[in-house]
Amino acid sequence: MAKIIGLNEPEAKPGERWLMFFCPGCECGHRFKIAGNSPPIWEFNGNVEKPTLTPSYLCWGENFRCHSFIVDGEIRFLEDSTHELKGKVVELPDMDW
């Protein structure tokens, strides 16, 4: 089953392509852009079952920070994350929605 899904972003500019994965640390989806004219743009290996995403993925808000690498279907949370999975490596969950 897919661990990353494509998104139909209504506000996307022509040529942009957005994908999303479910983050078990934040318990929500994180989206990222793999095509378009303006940064940030991540590189994606094209494998939805064992995805690799570079560079690292960082998102933050007023009370949280999530920083990770996605490599070969695993999410590697960095120590600067603020949730309970910081410093851990877990399998990226299937996207069934």
C-alpha positions in Angstrom: 0.0 0.0 0.0 1.1 3.6 -0.6 3.0 5.4 2.1 2.9 8.7 0.1 -0.1 10.0 -1.8 -0.6 12.8 -4.4 -2.6 15.8 -3.5 -4.9 17.9 -5.6 -4.1 21.3 -4.2 -6.6 23.9 -5.4 -4.2 26.8 -4.8 -1.3 25.1 -6.6 0.3 27.1 -9.3 0.7 25.6 -12.8 3.4 22.9 -12.9 3.4 22.3 -9.1 3.0 18.8 -7.8 2.3 18.1 -4.1 2.5 14.9 -2.1 1.7 13.9 1.5 2.8 11.4 4.1 1.3 10.7 7.5 3.5 11.6 10.4 3.1 9.3 13.4 4.9 11.7 15.6 2.6 14.6 14.9 -0.4 12.4 14.2 -1.2 14.3 11.0 -0.3 14.6 7.4 2.7 16.5 6.1 2.7 17.8 2.6 5.6 18.6 0.3 6.2 19.9 -3.2 8.2 17.9 -5.7 7.7 20.0 -8.8 7.2 23.7 -9.5 9.0 26.9 -10.1 9.7 28.1 -6.6 11.3 26.6 -3.5 11.1 24.6 -1.4 11.1 21.6 -3.6 12.0 18.1 -2.3 13.5 15.3 -4.3 11.3 12.1 -4.2 12.5 8.7 -5.5 9.0 8.0 -7.0 8.5 4.8 -5.0 5.2 5.2 -3.0 5.8 2.0 -1.1 9.4 2.7 0.0 9.8 6.4 -0.4 12.9 8.4 0.0 12.6 12.2 0.4 15.5 14.7 0.4 16.5 16.9 2.0 15.1 16.5 5.5 11.5 17.6 6.3 11.0 20.2 8.9 7.8 21.7 10.2 7.0 23.7 13.3 4.4 25.7 15.0 4.0 27.6 18.2 4.2 24.6 20.4 5.9 21.9 18.3 8.7 21.0 16.0 9.0 17.9 13.7 12.3 17.2 11.9 12.9 14.0 10.0 14.4 12.2 7.1 12.4 9.7 5.0 14.6 6.9 3.7 13.5 3.7 2.0 10.0 3.7 3.6 11.2 4.7 7.1 10.9 8.0 8.9 14.0 8.9 10.9 13.1 11.6 13.5 15.9 13.9 14.5 16.6 14.9 18.1 15.4 18.4 17.6 11.8 17.1 17.2 9.6 17.9 20.2 7.2 14.8 20.1 7.6 11.4 21.7 9.2 9.9 18.5 12.3 12.2 18.5 15.5 10.2 17.9 13.5 7.1 16.8 13.2 5.3 13.4 9.8 3.9 12.5 8.2 2.5 9.4 6.2 5.2 7.5 2.5 4.3 7.9 0.3 3.4 5.0 -1.9 6.1 3.6 -5.4 4.6 3.3 -7.3 7.9 2.9 
